[in-house]
Amino acid sequence: MTKLDGHWHRHQDTAGDHSMAENYSIEVWNVQFYKVDDDGNALLNADGSVKLFDSDIDVSTIAEGMTDGDLVEVGSIYQ
């Protein structure tokens, strides 16, 4: 795994045209963290937005065991 532009990428032999691929594995694109106090209140920035954090820890294992049925396309969540 390699972190590139803030995202973890698994090295694969990907010869050929990606648009013609028939099988896809489920991978992690982006993970952010936030902090909460004992009451569950998020740590905030000065403007009132939630303070978000990144990490260099490889969290790609959270996708292990997931199936297509576990996924909801991001665009469809907000429609």
MARDO-408761 format. One line per 8 residues: for each residue x, z, y of C-alpha. Coordinates in nm, 3 decimals, m for minus. Layout:
BEGIN
X:Z:Y | ...
//
This chain:
BEGIN
0.000:0.000:0.000 | 0.117:m0.077:0.351 | m0.030:0.038:0.681 | m0.063:m0.257:0.918 | m0.239:m0.241:1.254 | m0.384:0.098:1.160 | m0.533:m0.026:0.831 | m0.407:0.020:0.475
m0.348:m0.301:0.279 | m0.283:m0.335:m0.093 | m0.019:m0.590:m0.188 | m0.166:m0.862:m0.410 | m0.067:m1.203:m0.539 | m0.308:m1.398:m0.322 | m0.201:m1.758:m0.375 | m0.466:m2.008:m0.277
m0.758:m2.020:m0.038 | m0.910:m1.674:0.029 | m1.245:m1.827:0.119 | m1.275:m1.960:m0.237 | m1.214:m1.621:m0.405 | m1.485:m1.522:m0.650 | m1.394:m1.158:m0.713 | m1.342:m0.894:m0.448
m1.226:m0.535:m0.486 | m1.357:m0.258:m0.262 | m1.090:m0.127:m0.023 | m1.076:0.106:0.278 | m1.071:m0.067:0.618 | m1.066:0.219:0.866 | m1.094:0.598:0.860 | m1.101:0.832:1.159
m1.114:1.209:1.168 | m1.259:1.464:1.408 | m1.237:1.843:1.439 | m1.523:2.095:1.443 | m1.534:2.466:1.520 | m1.690:2.733:1.295 | m2.036:2.644:1.429 | m1.995:2.273:1.352
m1.946:2.167:1.715 | m1.712:1.870:1.756 | m1.398:1.893:1.969 | m1.469:1.680:2.276 | m1.269:1.474:2.523 | m1.300:1.552:2.896 | m1.570:1.281:2.925 | m1.785:1.448:2.656
m1.713:1.198:2.378 | m1.596:1.316:2.037 | m1.216:1.336:2.016 | m1.109:1.112:1.725 | m0.785:1.124:1.528 | m0.595:0.890:1.295 | m0.353:0.983:1.018 | m0.072:0.817:0.828
m0.206:0.964:0.502 | m0.308:0.697:0.249 | m0.682:0.751:0.196 | m0.738:0.428:0.002 | m0.824:0.628:m0.311 | m1.166:0.717:m0.169 | m1.281:0.367:m0.269 | m1.192:0.418:m0.635
m1.498:0.405:m0.858 | m1.720:0.250:m0.591 | m1.941:m0.044:m0.681 | m2.118:m0.310:m0.476 | m2.432:m0.095:m0.499 | m2.258:0.181:m0.301 | m2.203:m0.048:m0.002 | m2.425:m0.132:0.295
m2.308:m0.413:0.521 | m2.212:m0.266:0.860 | m2.424:m0.508:1.063 | m2.734:m0.421:0.859 | m2.702:m0.049:0.937 | m2.778:m0.108:1.305 | m3.061:m0.360:1.265
//
